[in-house]
Amino acid sequence: MLNLCWGWRVIKEENYSIQAKNLLEFLIQDYSESLKSFHQDNFYLHEIKKFRFNINNRIRKLLDISEVKNNFKDKFYHIIVFNTEYNELIKTELDLIPLSYREKGQNIYVDKKTLTFNQLMRIIDDIEGFKNKTLTKCSKAKLEPILRAKNALENDFIDQVISRETSNRCQELYESTEKEILKITEKKIKFVLGLENYERYLKEKV
């Protein structure tokens, strides 16, 4: 039976952790999906998109004068220039990196370049940063139900046992989620680095 206290029902079954469970499951799914955007191609793609040009005394971005397409399966970036008059400006910037390319009218096909270990590690640093932000969100997801249960305890809506069960269950859920996040992250790092660079990464990590 449920005890009555000042006209309120005292809850005898722990259900606060359901909120943490649902949110943590979502965060894992969202993290896994978002990691797909971290790729070797991003390094030079980012450099290309940083191009700036002085056109008619105005600073224009590359994306103001062209469209940049990238398919991870292709061995090139595809720049579609809106006006071929701007081709030389773009090619000059590509030469400075340097990146090789082929020009066909409004289309510039930029060959993808193999990244050095240090360049790859910059992508890994971004992944690690994203992982840490996600784990911070997970920590908050764990804490909120615990605080709700604590508040309910102070107001005699639940007893000490329920509050403790909530705290323990939320901690278990967080630890399980953290383990899954770390597993997903390590798999992604291995994919980005490739086997040889991954082995070097593990040696330098020790």
C-alpha positions as CSV (number, residue, x, y, z in Angstrom):
1,M,0.0,0.0,0.0
2,L,1.0,3.6,-0.4
3,N,1.6,5.7,2.7
4,L,-0.2,9.0,3.0
5,C,1.7,12.1,4.2
6,W,-0.1,15.4,4.6
7,G,-2.6,14.3,2.0
8,W,0.1,13.4,-0.5
9,R,0.9,10.0,-1.7
10,V,4.4,8.8,-0.9
11,I,5.8,7.0,-3.9
12,K,7.1,3.5,-3.2
13,E,8.5,2.6,-6.6
14,E,11.5,4.3,-8.2
15,N,10.7,5.7,-11.6
16,Y,12.8,8.9,-11.8
17,S,15.6,7.2,-13.6
18,I,13.4,6.6,-16.6
19,Q,14.1,10.2,-17.7
20,A,17.8,9.6,-17.6
21,K,17.5,6.3,-19.4
22,N,15.5,7.8,-22.3
23,L,17.8,10.8,-22.6
24,L,21.0,8.8,-22.4
25,E,19.8,6.4,-25.1
26,F,19.0,9.4,-27.3
27,L,22.5,11.0,-26.7
28,I,24.2,7.7,-27.7
29,Q,22.2,7.6,-30.9
30,D,22.8,11.3,-31.7
31,Y,26.5,11.0,-31.0
32,S,26.9,7.9,-33.2
33,E,25.1,9.7,-36.1
34,S,27.0,13.0,-35.6
35,L,30.4,11.3,-35.7
36,K,29.7,10.4,-39.4
37,S,30.5,14.1,-40.2
38,F,34.1,13.7,-38.9
39,H,36.2,12.4,-41.9
40,Q,39.7,12.7,-43.4
41,D,38.2,14.8,-46.2
42,N,37.2,17.5,-43.8
43,F,40.8,18.7,-43.3
44,Y,41.4,20.1,-46.8
45,L,37.7,20.7,-47.4
46,H,37.8,23.1,-44.5
47,E,41.0,24.8,-45.9
48,I,39.3,25.2,-49.3
49,K,36.2,26.7,-47.9
50,K,38.3,29.3,-46.0
51,F,39.4,30.9,-49.4
52,R,38.7,34.6,-49.5
53,F,39.0,36.9,-52.6
54,N,39.1,40.6,-53.2
55,I,36.5,41.2,-56.0
56,N,35.6,44.7,-57.0
57,N,37.0,45.9,-53.6
58,R,34.8,43.5,-51.7
59,I,35.9,40.5,-49.8
60,R,34.0,37.5,-51.1
61,K,34.0,33.9,-49.7
62,L,34.5,30.9,-51.9
63,L,30.9,29.9,-51.4
64,D,29.8,33.3,-52.7
65,I,31.2,32.6,-56.1
66,S,31.0,28.8,-56.3
67,E,29.5,25.6,-54.9
68,V,31.7,23.0,-53.3
69,K,30.6,19.3,-53.4
70,N,32.3,16.4,-51.7
71,N,31.5,12.7,-51.8
72,F,33.5,10.6,-49.3
73,K,33.7,7.9,-52.0
74,D,35.3,10.2,-54.6
75,K,39.0,11.0,-54.9
76,F,38.3,14.6,-55.5
77,Y,36.5,17.7,-54.3
78,H,34.2,19.3,-56.9
79,I,34.1,23.1,-57.2
80,I,31.4,24.4,-59.5
81,V,32.3,28.0,-60.3
82,F,29.3,30.3,-61.0
83,N,31.4,32.5,-63.4
84,T,34.5,31.1,-65.1
85,E,36.2,34.6,-64.7
86,Y,36.8,33.5,-61.1
87,N,38.6,30.3,-62.0
88,E,42.1,31.8,-61.9
89,L,41.4,33.3,-58.4
90,I,40.5,29.9,-57.1
91,K,43.3,28.1,-58.8
92,T,45.8,30.6,-57.4
93,E,44.6,29.7,-53.8
94,L,44.8,26.0,-54.6
95,D,48.4,26.3,-55.8
96,L,49.3,27.9,-52.5
97,I,48.2,24.9,-50.4
98,P,49.3,23.2,-52.7
99,L,46.6,20.9,-54.2
100,S,46.5,19.5,-57.7
101,Y,43.4,19.9,-59.8
102,R,41.8,19.5,-63.2
103,E,39.7,22.3,-64.8
104,K,36.8,21.7,-67.2
105,G,34.9,24.9,-67.8
106,Q,33.0,25.9,-64.6
107,N,34.2,22.7,-62.9
108,I,37.4,22.4,-60.9
109,Y,38.1,18.9,-59.7
110,V,40.6,19.1,-56.8
111,D,42.5,15.9,-56.0
112,K,42.3,14.7,-52.4
113,K,45.6,14.7,-50.7
114,T,46.8,12.0,-48.2
115,L,47.0,13.5,-44.8
116,T,50.0,13.4,-42.6
117,F,49.8,11.9,-39.1
118,N,49.8,15.3,-37.5
119,Q,47.0,16.5,-39.8
120,L,44.9,13.4,-38.9
121,M,45.5,14.1,-35.2
122,R,43.8,17.4,-35.6
123,I,40.7,15.6,-36.7
124,I,41.1,13.2,-33.7
125,D,41.4,16.2,-31.4
126,D,38.1,17.5,-32.8
127,I,36.5,14.0,-32.2
128,E,37.8,14.0,-28.6
129,G,36.4,17.5,-28.0
130,F,33.0,16.4,-29.3
131,K,33.2,13.3,-27.2
132,N,33.9,15.3,-24.1
133,K,31.0,17.7,-24.8
134,T,28.7,14.7,-25.2
135,L,29.8,13.1,-21.9
136,T,29.1,16.4,-20.2
137,K,25.5,16.3,-21.6
138,C,25.3,12.7,-20.3
139,S,26.4,13.8,-16.9
140,K,23.7,16.4,-16.8
141,A,21.2,13.9,-18.0
142,K,22.2,11.6,-15.1
143,L,22.1,14.4,-12.5
144,E,18.7,15.9,-13.2
145,P,16.6,12.9,-12.0
146,I,18.8,12.6,-9.0
147,L,18.1,16.2,-8.1
148,R,14.3,15.7,-8.7
149,A,14.3,12.7,-6.4
150,K,16.3,14.7,-3.8
151,N,13.7,17.5,-3.9
152,A,10.9,14.9,-3.7
153,L,12.5,13.4,-0.6
154,E,12.8,16.8,1.1
155,N,9.1,17.3,0.4
156,D,8.2,13.8,1.7
157,F,6.9,12.6,-1.6
158,I,9.3,9.7,-1.6
159,D,11.4,8.0,1.1
160,Q,15.2,7.6,1.5
161,V,15.2,4.2,-0.2
162,I,13.7,5.5,-3.4
163,S,16.0,8.5,-3.5
164,R,19.0,6.2,-3.1
165,E,17.7,3.8,-5.7
166,T,17.3,6.7,-8.1
167,S,20.9,7.8,-7.5
168,N,22.3,4.3,-7.9
169,R,20.3,3.6,-11.0
170,C,21.2,6.9,-12.7
171,Q,24.9,6.3,-12.0
172,E,24.7,2.8,-13.5
173,L,23.0,4.2,-16.6
174,Y,25.7,6.9,-16.9
175,E,28.5,4.4,-16.6
176,S,27.0,2.2,-19.2
177,T,26.5,5.1,-21.5
178,E,30.0,6.4,-21.0
179,K,31.4,2.9,-21.8
180,E,29.3,2.9,-25.1
181,I,30.4,6.4,-26.0
182,L,34.1,5.5,-25.5
183,K,33.7,2.3,-27.6
184,I,32.0,4.2,-30.5
185,T,34.8,6.9,-30.3
186,E,37.6,4.4,-30.4
187,K,36.1,2.7,-33.4
188,K,35.8,6.1,-35.2
189,I,39.3,7.1,-34.4
190,K,40.6,3.8,-35.8
191,F,38.6,4.4,-39.0
192,V,39.9,7.9,-39.4
193,L,43.6,7.0,-38.8
194,G,43.8,3.7,-40.6
195,L,45.6,0.7,-39.2
196,E,49.2,1.9,-39.5
197,N,48.5,5.4,-38.0
198,Y,46.2,3.9,-35.4
199,E,49.0,1.7,-34.1
200,R,51.3,4.7,-33.9
201,Y,48.5,6.6,-32.1
202,L,48.2,3.8,-29.5
203,K,52.0,3.8,-28.9
204,E,52.1,7.6,-28.4
205,K,49.1,7.5,-26.2
206,V,50.7,5.3,-23.6
